[in-house]
Amino acid sequence: MIGREENYLMRYSMRTMALAAAILSLATTTSAGQLTIKGSDTMVILGQKWAEVYMQKTPATKIQVTGGGSGTGIAALINGTTDIAEASRPMKAEEIGQAESRQKRKVKEITVALDGLTVYVNKSSPVEALSLPQLRKIFTGQITNWKEIGGPDAPIVLYGRENNSGTYVFFKEHVLQNDDYSTRMQTMPGTASVVNAVVKDKNGIGYGGAAYAEGLKALKIRKDDLAPAVEGNMETVQSGRYGLSRGLYFYTFDGGSPELDQFVAWVLGPEGQQVVTDVGYFPVKK
């Protein structure tokens, strides 16, 4: 015969199991038709526009887009807390290894747009172009006055991104050749903050995605000191003639949901690539 205490414990346990089952069922139901995208600050305006247009066409699918930096999105992918990581730099081999080990699925890299990483200066600056070697010296602190590169006799004020930014990493690898940034560089929480700082500072210089280049001057880039100055536009970015051309990526896992596969296919199709152009980046070359 079961005592009163044992009977109570059995009934409590059954209620707890039923509640857990109900929560699991609710989680499964509410996650159906929902996608999460997290990561690159460079791409967040693009991701949000894709989501807005796609949800208008496909109301049954709900898409949540947040920024935080490429590193943040990649960490979320590794931890299984996002469907898509947006990144303005390629995932590192060790990051892919961690993601695949934890989630037991293969990571899939998809180039969804192109960017001509842009070097910004104030509109009042007389400087029109810089070479990659000059930029390296500027952002490592070897050149500190504008008069050394054709500008006025004034100190160069550096603005850049935080180290969880894919743009920070890309610029360090491709411009600084993995040297350290100058300790004088002011790190900003997002590309919009870099732009706002340079717009207000006549001696400022910063870098970020092409889509943010409003209200300031976008410099032409020389691959070396003797090369011609090249403007970042669709032709030069798609061909690679522009010295700071780069891909913008979705990272996800093989075997995703039908909603995920359909969204990615739409992003890579004519309508999704038109959104890329509308936002201010460059479509993937066919």
Number of C-alpha atoms within 10 A of each C-alpha: 5 8 7 9 9 11 12 12 11 13 12 12 12 12 12 12 12 12 12 12 12 12 12 12 11 11 11 10 11 10 11 13 15 16 19 16 26 30 31 32 29 29 27 20 18 23 26 17 18 23 23 16 13 19 15 11 10 13 10 12 17 18 20 14 22 20 22 17 29 30 24 22 29 29 18 19 29 22 13 15 15 21 21 26 30 34 31 30 20 19 19 9 9 9 17 18 14 15 23 16 12 12 14 10 14 15 20 14 17 15 17 21 26 24 28 25 27 24 21 27 27 22 16 12 17 13 17 14 19 20 21 19 15 21 19 22 16 24 28 21 18 12 17 18 18 20 13 13 14 14 15 15 11 13 13 23 21 25 22 25 25 16 16 18 26 26 27 21 21 19 23 19 13 13 22 21 12 13 12 13 19 14 11 14 19 15 17 17 16 19 24 16 15 24 27 13 21 24 21 13 16 17 21 21 26 25 25 25 22 22 22 20 20 13 15 19 21 22 21 20 25 23 19 14 13 8 10 13 19 19 20 24 18 20 13 16 26 22 11 14 17 23 24 22 18 21 21 22 24 26 23 25 19 12 12 12 15 10 17 20 13 10 21 16 13 15 21 19 13 12 13 23 21 16 20 25 16 14 18 18 26 26 24 19 12 5
